[in-house]
Amino acid sequence: LTMIYTPFQKYMTEPNRKVVFGSKWPSFRGTIERGLPNFMGSDIDYTYLQGTISQSIKIGTIGNTDYKAIVGKFINTNDLRYVDQKIFPRGDQWFFASLMESMQIQDTTLTVRDFYYQLHVKHHFNGAIVNYIPLVKKLGIHAVVGASTLYIKESQYRYGEVYLGMEKTFKMQRSRIRLGVYFVEAKSNYSDIAPRIKFAVNRYSLRDKSWGY
């Protein structure tokens, strides 16, 4: 069961749809997940709670900042299988994952059966920096920076990363495709992690009027 609430959200209603204009307040999401024992032959028995705060902020001509903070906790794990645990997979070798969901160069896969939190922040400059570099403005390249952190209580795992990227948008028929290259550096208390160059291909959703990440 999930509930999402955005205070003071402005919207407009039309005959066949509702158009949301957004809010100056963040969105709050609460989730409870329950494995029901003895229901239709089920053996699963666990309770998981998750809270999320997220927001996108436009900062004048400087660009857009997005952040997402997630806290999760298993209340009981009487019968919790691997597939129902919270899983943080290791990062892909070459491809950049979702900016607001994943750790980019985490070097080991970890699972959660207790408590964790993660935080993601990114800022798209939308040309605010590169437009001042001669000739670069004509190329239509935009800069993006961001950071993420993760803490897992049961394994005492602490991880943090920062990244800097350059993105270019292309039109392909009726679609818009954005290519990106990113430099990522990270640290954890488990091991030394070498910096890495990663790449991304992202598609603009006409339905949601937003990029995948």
Solvent accessible surface area in square Angstrom, and as a share of the most:
residue,aa,sasa,rsa
1,L,164,0.82
2,T,62,0.36
3,M,142,0.64
4,I,96,0.49
5,Y,137,0.52
6,T,26,0.15
7,P,13,0.08
8,F,152,0.63
9,Q,67,0.30
10,K,147,0.62
11,Y,120,0.46
12,M,87,0.39
13,T,94,0.55
14,E,65,0.29
15,P,134,0.84
16,N,147,0.75
17,R,142,0.52
18,K,114,0.48
19,V,34,0.20
20,V,77,0.44
21,F,130,0.54
22,G,28,0.27
23,S,32,0.21
24,K,189,0.80
25,W,131,0.46
26,P,23,0.14
27,S,31,0.20
28,F,78,0.33
29,R,103,0.37
30,G,37,0.35
31,T,30,0.17
32,I,76,0.39
33,E,73,0.33
34,R,106,0.39
35,G,8,0.08
36,L,87,0.43
37,P,48,0.30
38,N,138,0.71
39,F,116,0.48
40,M,178,0.80
41,G,71,0.68
42,S,32,0.21
43,D,97,0.50
44,I,39,0.20
45,D,24,0.13
46,Y,10,0.04
47,T,16,0.09
48,Y,16,0.06
49,L,73,0.36
50,Q,41,0.18
51,G,33,0.32
52,T,12,0.07
53,I,71,0.36
54,S,32,0.20
55,Q,33,0.15
56,S,71,0.46
57,I,70,0.36
58,K,154,0.65
59,I,74,0.38
60,G,55,0.53
61,T,131,0.76
62,I,91,0.46
63,G,3,0.03
64,N,42,0.22
65,T,25,0.15
66,D,27,0.14
67,Y,56,0.21
68,K,39,0.16
69,A,34,0.27
70,I,14,0.07
71,V,71,0.41
72,G,0,0.00
73,K,71,0.30
74,F,10,0.04
75,I,99,0.50
76,N,40,0.21
77,T,45,0.26
78,N,114,0.58
79,D,39,0.20
80,L,14,0.07
81,R,112,0.41
82,Y,128,0.49
83,V,121,0.70
84,D,41,0.21
85,Q,24,0.11
86,K,65,0.27
87,I,59,0.30
88,F,13,0.05
89,P,86,0.54
90,R,150,0.55
91,G,14,0.14
92,D,75,0.39
93,Q,100,0.44
94,W,142,0.50
95,F,129,0.54
96,F,9,0.04
97,A,38,0.29
98,S,30,0.19
99,L,1,0.01
100,M,25,0.11
101,E,90,0.40
102,S,37,0.24
103,M,9,0.04
104,Q,1,0.01
105,I,0,0.00
106,Q,2,0.01
107,D,43,0.22
108,T,42,0.25
109,T,60,0.35
110,L,26,0.13
111,T,39,0.23
112,V,0,0.00
113,R,94,0.34
114,D,35,0.18
115,F,56,0.23
116,Y,0,0.00
117,Y,92,0.35
118,Q,6,0.03
119,L,70,0.35
120,H,0,0.00
121,V,54,0.31
122,K,17,0.07
123,H,21,0.10
124,H,20,0.09
125,F,31,0.13
126,N,77,0.40
127,G,2,0.01
128,A,26,0.20
129,I,89,0.45
130,V,5,0.03
131,N,63,0.33
132,Y,182,0.69
133,I,82,0.42
134,P,114,0.71
135,L,139,0.69
136,V,31,0.18
137,K,128,0.54
138,K,177,0.75
139,L,97,0.48
140,G,34,0.32
141,I,42,0.22
142,H,72,0.32
143,A,7,0.05
144,V,0,0.00
145,V,50,0.29
146,G,13,0.12
147,A,38,0.30
148,S,6,0.04
149,T,45,0.26
150,L,1,0.01
151,Y,33,0.12
152,I,0,0.00
153,K,91,0.39
154,E,81,0.36
155,S,36,0.23
156,Q,86,0.38
157,Y,0,0.00
158,R,126,0.46
159,Y,6,0.02
160,G,27,0.26
161,E,6,0.03
162,V,87,0.50
163,Y,9,0.04
164,L,94,0.47
165,G,1,0.01
166,M,69,0.31
167,E,6,0.03
168,K,64,0.27
169,T,50,0.29
170,F,87,0.36
171,K,170,0.72
172,M,116,0.52
173,Q,188,0.84
174,R,211,0.77
175,S,28,0.18
176,R,94,0.34
177,I,26,0.13
178,R,27,0.10
179,L,78,0.39
180,G,9,0.09
181,V,61,0.35
182,Y,6,0.02
183,F,92,0.38
184,V,0,0.00
185,E,77,0.35
186,A,6,0.05
187,K,158,0.67
188,S,23,0.15
189,N,82,0.42
190,Y,104,0.40
191,S,47,0.31
192,D,146,0.76
193,I,20,0.10
194,A,74,0.57
195,P,69,0.43
196,R,51,0.19
197,I,76,0.39
198,K,1,0.00
199,F,91,0.38
200,A,5,0.04
201,V,100,0.57
202,N,11,0.06
203,R,144,0.53
204,Y,38,0.14
205,S,30,0.19
206,L,103,0.51
207,R,228,0.83
208,D,99,0.51
209,K,143,0.60
210,S,51,0.33
211,W,54,0.19
212,G,60,0.57
213,Y,42,0.16
